[in-house]
Amino acid sequence: MKRVAGLLLAVLCFCMASQAANPERSLQRALSKLTSVYDRIARMYVDSVDMAPLAEEAIRSMVQQLDPHTEYVTAEELARFEEVYKGRFAGIGIGTLWVGDSLVVASVRPDGPAAKAGMLPDDRIVRVNGEYVSEHLEERDKVLEGLRGTVRSKAEVDVLRPNVWDTIHLEIVRQTITLPSVMAAYKVDSTTGYIRVSRFAQTTMREFQEAYARLSPMKNMILDLRGNGGGVFNAAIGMCDFFLPKGTRIVSTEGRGVKPKVYTARNQAIFPEDGHIVVLIDQYSASASEVVSGALQDWDRAVIVGHRSFGKGLVQRQYMLNDASALRLVIARYHTPSGRVIQRPYVKGGDRDAYHLKRLPDSVAENAPAFKTLRSGRTVYGGGGIQPDVILDMDTLRTPFLGRLSQDDKLFVFLQGYLDRNRQAILAKYPDFTQFEEREDLMPELFDSLVSYARTLQVEPPVSRIEGLYCRQWLKAILAGRLYGEEYLLRSLQQQGEDREFSRAMEILRNWEQLGAPLLAPPAEGVQH
């Protein structure tokens, strides 16, 4: 199979190389050659051959020779992708977490199908539709897929519950489950709102505007795009619309086989013109996140804080194939309003894993092209990704203790055991996050228990008071997330001062005239940037 796929790939490469001399004739020759090879194998090969896998492998080999973002996706992969970016799927309404070999229910939607059937947080799922979870540990995605299906179909789930000896059988009728893209939204103080957007989906702008309405009025906003790998392009345009005046250039695209196109703000901005914005990005912010942060930076509308973004600035067009699979072909590049290319450098046919794992340096390369922002004329740099106006040092785990315990899920095994024993008592004492965050009486006991547990594993406890304090803060945040919802892990870190990008954003907003405005101002005469 690999030899055949390699032969088909070689034919494709011949086709691409020869098109320059006489495109039409070369293309026809190459296609004829490809068809001939396929036909000969199908009819004449010594053994019978299933040609479908050969074709699949050949297509995958073809796209591997192009850029890192052109891809072939099967019908199953495409269905999962569309669930994420449409923001809905048919399921039972739970969040799960693998703790060792156990599939634990981390959260249950209050009005979802699982909640109606009686499922609770900390339940261990042991069987799904009659199949034991333990038999599919090598295929964990398959276990989770068993919880999904079609609307009004039934999922049969058996769970083990803390302090209950027998398994509990639940029959759960699947419903449409919405996937939120606004993961957190709250008022930091009387004038400042914080909104975290985890991805750009079809529902993102509706969620974003609803969150904004709940938090209004506000003069300052922290828009958190850290970890946001992109998604639906039109949602990014809509978000820029929210902040930029009508008619403002947002992004442009250029490619060999498509006409250049400019996208502009279609409506009047909703966020007040005199309002202040800080956008948080990191090395995982990509694509649509970079369109938004690049446009707001180029128009001097927001201060960008964090780390240089990933640098995914290639436009994909999806071509459906006859078996419901698809080719996502890169056809153009994104340019920010000042003209910067968002896409990082890459090698055609290079190692895709290395490309995705390597982060761009925060420092500006000596040969990085310089551009001018469109209001103040300050200098911003190209070379791939969006470079923040305020760059923070990379944060590393400041406690070897937690690092060692995080290996092989030891920390989460401990916390799960703690929750099994204490969840109900904690929630009775602290029914909401505010009460939990204001009190510290849980932490000494929890931390001492963790240290004792660590000693049984020959893991040395923290050696300094600072490290011990840091451990307590992270333990409190993780516990808050498990008790009250995912957003509260982040809120706990922010309120304890452990989210450095957030803390810097608040410092800038509270001292805007001294710290924020100068970053967006025209360069002083005679000063080089």
N, C-alpha and C positions, 0 to 999 in steps of 0.2 A: 504493500500500500504506500509506504513512504517513497519507494522508487518511482511509482506512478505519479504521486503528488509532486515529486521533485521534477519529473519530466514535464508535467503540465505547467509548473512554475517556470521552468526554463523557457517554455514556449511564450509565456506571458512576458518575461523579461526581454525576449527577442522582439516581441511585438512593440514594447515600449521604446526599445532602443532604436528600432528602425523607422518609427513613425516620422522622425524629423526629416528624412530624405524625401519621402513621398507618402504622406499620412494615409490617404485613402487606400492606395495599393498595398502598402505595408500592413495595414490593419486587416484587409481582406485575406492576405496571404497567411497572416498569423492565426486568424480565426479558422481558416480552412485547415491549417496544420493542427490546431488544437482539436477540431472536430474529428479529423482523421485519426489522431492518436486515441482519442476516446472510443471511436468506433472499432478500431483494431483490437483494443483491449477487450471490449465488450463481446466481440464475436469470435476472436481467434485465440485468446489466452488459453493456456493448457488446462487450467481449472476454471470452473464457473466463478464469476466474480460479482459481488454485490456492488454495483457502480455508485450507489448513492453515497456511501462513506468516502469513496475516492473523490467524488465531486466536492463534498464538504471539506475534505482535507486540502484539496487544491485551492479552493476559494480562500480558506484561512491562510494558506501559504502566500497567496497573492497579496492579501492586505498586509501581511507581515512585512512585505518589502516596501511599504509606503510609510507615511508618517505614523506617529504613535497613537493617533486618534481615529484613523479610518479603521472600521471594524465590521466584521460579519457577525450577525447575531441570529441564533436559532429562534424559532417561533416561541419556545418556552422562555428563553432569555428575554425576548422582546415583551412578552406578556408581563414578566416581573418588572421590567423597566417601566412600562406604561402604568402599572399600578402605583409605583413610587411617584411619578411625575403628574399623573392625574390626581393623585392625592386620595385615592379610595380603592378598596378591594373588598371581596366577600370573605369575612372571617368571624372570629368569636369575640374580639375586643379585649385582648390581654397583651401585656408586655412580658417577655420571658428573658431569663438569664441562665446561662449554663454555669453551674457551680460544681466543679469537679465533673462527675459523670451524671449529675442530676439536672433536669430541666425544671427550673424553679419559676413560678409565677411571680414576677416582680411587681406587676401592677395590674389592676382590673378596672376597666372603664365603668364608672358608676351606673350608667344606663345601658350598657352593652349586653350582648347575648350571654356572655359567660357570667356576668354579675347576676342576671336574672335566673340563671341555672344554679347559682349558689357557689360559684368558684370564689376563692379568697386569695389575697396575697400570701406568699410563702407556701402555697400548695406545691407539691412535687408531682409533675405529670409523669405517670409511669406507663400508660398505654394510650395510644391514639388510634381510634378505629380498629381496635382489637390487636394492634401490633405493639409489642413492648419497645419502649424507648431505648432500653439497654441493648437491643439487638441492632440498633442503627446508629451507634455512636460514631462510626466512621463516616456516616452520611447525615450529619446533623441538619443540613438544610432540608433534607427529605422529611425529617420528623416535623419540622415547622410547616412545610408545605401541606402536611396532612391536616393541619388545623384550618387551612383555607379550602375554598371550594366555590360553590355557586350560591347565590342568595336563596334562602329558604331551604337549603339542604341541611342535613343533620351531621354533626360531628359527635362521635362518642369518645369521651375522655374519662380515663380513670386516674384519680389523684390520691396521693398520700398527704394527710394533713397533720401538722404538729399536734401531738397529744391525742391523736385518734389512731387506734390500732388497725382498723380495717381500711381497705381502699374504699374510696367513694366513687360511684359511677355517675357520671353526668352526661345527659343528652342535651346538646346545645345546638340551637337552630341558627345557622349563620345568617348574618345581616351585612349590609353595606357598612364598612368601617372607613371613616375618613382619617387620613394621615395628616396631622397638622404640620405646617412648615414654619409657623411662628411658634418657637419652642418656649419662649419666655417673654413676658411683657409686664412691666410693673413700674410704678412711680418711685424713683429713687429719693426725690425730695419734692417740694412744692412746685418747682419749675422744670424738673428734669425727668424725662421718661427713658426707659431702657427697653429696646425690642431686639430680640435675637431671632434671626431667620436662618434655619438650618439648611434649606435648599429652596430653589425656585421651582414651584409647581403651578399647575393651572389655578389652584385656589389661593396662591400666596398673597396676591394683592387684596383680595377680599378679606383674608385673615388680618393682613397688615393694617388695612383701613379700620377694621373693627377694633383692633388693639389700640390704634391711635385715638379713636373716638372714646374708648374707655379711659384712656390716660389724660385726655385733654381737660383743661388747657395746659400746654407746656411751651416753654420758651427754648428749652434745650433738649436735644435727643442724642442718645448713644445708640447707633445702629450696629449691631454685632453680626458680622459676616464671617467670623472665625469658623473654620471647619466646613464652610458652605462650598461644596464642590460644583455648584451651578445648577443647571436644569433647563427650564423653559425660558427661552430667550425673550418672549413677549412679556413675561413677568418682570424681567430686569428692566425692560423699556418702561413698563408701568411704574416701577419704583423710582426711576429717574424722573418720570413725569411728576411724581409726588413732590419733588424737591426743586425742580428746575423750571424756569419760565417757558411758556408756550413758544415753540419755534426753535428752541435751543438744540444744537446738535448734540446727540448722545453718543453715537458710535457710527462708524462706517465700515463697509466690507468691500474687499477687492479680491478677485480671483481670475484665473486664466480663462475659464469657460463661462463665467457669469458677468453680468453688467455690474459696475460699481453701484453701491447703494448707500444712501445716507439716511439714518434714522434720527428723527427729531422729536422733541417733546410735543405731545398732541394737545395737551390741556394746560390750563393755568395751574401753577404749583399750589398744593394744598398747605404744605408746611410754611409758616410765616416767613416772609422775606428777611426779617430782622432776627429770625431764630438761629441758634448756633447748633452745629452738627459735628459729632465725632464719629467716624466709622472705624470699627476694629476689624483688622484682617490678620491672617497668618499664612503660613506656607501651605495650608490646605484650602485656602480660599481660591476658587478657580472659576474660569469661564464667566457665567452670568454675574458672579460676585465681582469679578474684575471689570466687567462692563460698568457696573454701578459705581464702584470705588474710583475707577479711572475717570468717569465722566464728572463725578462730584469734585475730584481733585483738579482736573483740568479747568473747571469753571470756578475754582477757588471757593467752592460752596461748602466744603467740609474739610476738617483736619483728619488725616488718615493716620492711625496709630497701630503699631504692632510689628509685623514682620513682612518682608517681601512676599507677595502672593505667588501662587504656583506657576503661572505663566501658560495657561491654556487659552489660546486665542485663535483657534481654528473653527471655521463654520462647517458643521456637518449637515448634509442633506440625506434624508432617509429614503432609500429606494426599496419598495416592497418587492419580494420575489414570489415565485408561483406557489411556494409551499408555506406561505405566511412567515418565512424568515425575512431578513432585511439586510441590505448593505448600507452602512452609514459611511458615506463618502465625504471626505473633506473637500470642499469646493472653493473656499475663500479664507481670508484672514480678517480678524477684527482690528480696527484702528481706533484709538481713543480720539476725542475731539481735537486734541493738539497734534495728532498724527502718529502717536506712539503705537508700535506693534506690540500687542499683548503677548503673543506667542513666544515662548522661550526657544532657544536654539535646539535643534534635534538632528539626528542622523537618520536618513531614510534606511529602513531595514535594520536599525540598531536594536539594542537590547531594551525592550519595552519595560521590563521590570526595573532595570536600573534607572531608566528615564523617570518613571513614576516615583521612585524612592528618593531620588536626589533632589534636595531643596536648593533653590537659588540663594546665593549669598545676599545678605542685607546690604553689604557695602557696594558702592558703585564701581563698576569696572572702569579702568582707565579709558577704554575705547567706547564706553557707553554713549550712544547718541543723546544729545541734549535738546530739549524742547521748551517752549514757553507756555505757561498757562494763559488762558484766554482773557482773563479780567486784569490780573495784576502783572502779568509778564514775568513771574518768578520762574526759576528753572526746575524742570522735572526731567527724569531720565528714562530712556527706553532700555532695550536690551532684554526684555522679557519680564512679565509680571508687573505688578504695581508696587513701586517703592514707597513706603509710608513717609509722611512728613516727620513723624516721631517714631524712631526705631528703638525698641527695647532689647536689652541683652536676652539671649535665649535662656529660658528658665530650665533648670535641670532639677531633678528630684533631690530635694535638700535633706533627705533622710535615707541613708542606706537601709535602715530598719524596715521601712515600708516597702522599699524596693525589693528586698529579699523576701518579705512575706507575700508580695504580689506574684512571685514566681509560683507556677503550678496552682494558682487560685487559693493559696493558703489563707490569704487575708479574707477572701470572700466566703470561704468555708467557715471561718471564725464568725464573721458578721452574720451569716445566715443562721448559724446556731444561736447566736445572741437574739436575733429577731424571732426565731421560733419560740424562744422562752419568754421574751419580754415585749413583743409588739403591742399586745393589747393593753398591758399596764402602762406603757409609755404613752400611747394615744389617749388613754383615760386621763393621764396626768397633764399631757400637753396636746390638746385636741387640734391645735393649729400651729403652723410654722412659727408665727411670731412668738408665741409662748415658749416654744422649744428653743428658739434662737436666743432668747433673753436669759435663759437659765443655764447654768453650768454644772448642776449637781449630778448629771448623768456621766459626764466625761471622766472624772477620776476613776470611778468604778470600772467603766468600760475600758479605759486605757490600762489599768492594772490587770484586768482580765486578759487583755491582748498580750501584755508582757509575759504573763504566766504561760499562756498558750505558746508564745514564741520560744520560751525556754525549753518546752517539751520537744521542740523541733531543732534545738541547738542553734537558735537565731539570737544573737546578742541584742539586748535592748538599746535604746538611744543612749549615747554617751554624754550628751550635753543637755542643759535646760532648754536651749533654743530648739534643738531637734525634737525634744519631747513635746514642746509647745506646738511645733509644726505638725507632729503626728496627731495631737489632739484635735487640731483644727480640721485636718483632712478627715479624720474619723467622724467628726461631727457633721461635716458636709456630706459624706457618703451616706451616713445614717439618715440625714434629712431627705436626701434624694429617695431612699427606699421607703421612708415613712409617708412623705407628703407629695412625691412626684418628682420626675426628673429635673424640672426647672429649679427645684429647691437645693439641689447640690450646688449649682452655680451661684444661686443667691446667697447661700451660706458662705461660700468662699469669698464672695464680694463683700458681704457685710463684715467678715473677719479680716478683710484687707489682703487676702491671699490671691486675688485675681489682679495681677499687676497692670495689665492693659486697661482694665476697668478703672482701677484706681487712678492711673494717669489721665484717663479721659475725664474723670470727675474733677481732677485737679485743674485741667485745662478749662473746663466749662465754668468752674467756680471762680476762675481768675482769667476770664476771657480777654480782657483788654491787655493784660500783661503777658499771657501765655498763648492764647489762641489767635487773636487778631494779628499779631506780628508774623505768625507763620503763613498767613494768607495775604500779607501786604506786599505791594510792589517792592523790589529790592532797592535799597538806598542807592542814590546816585553815586557811581564810581565803585560800588561794591560788586565784586565778581562772585558768582555762585556756580 
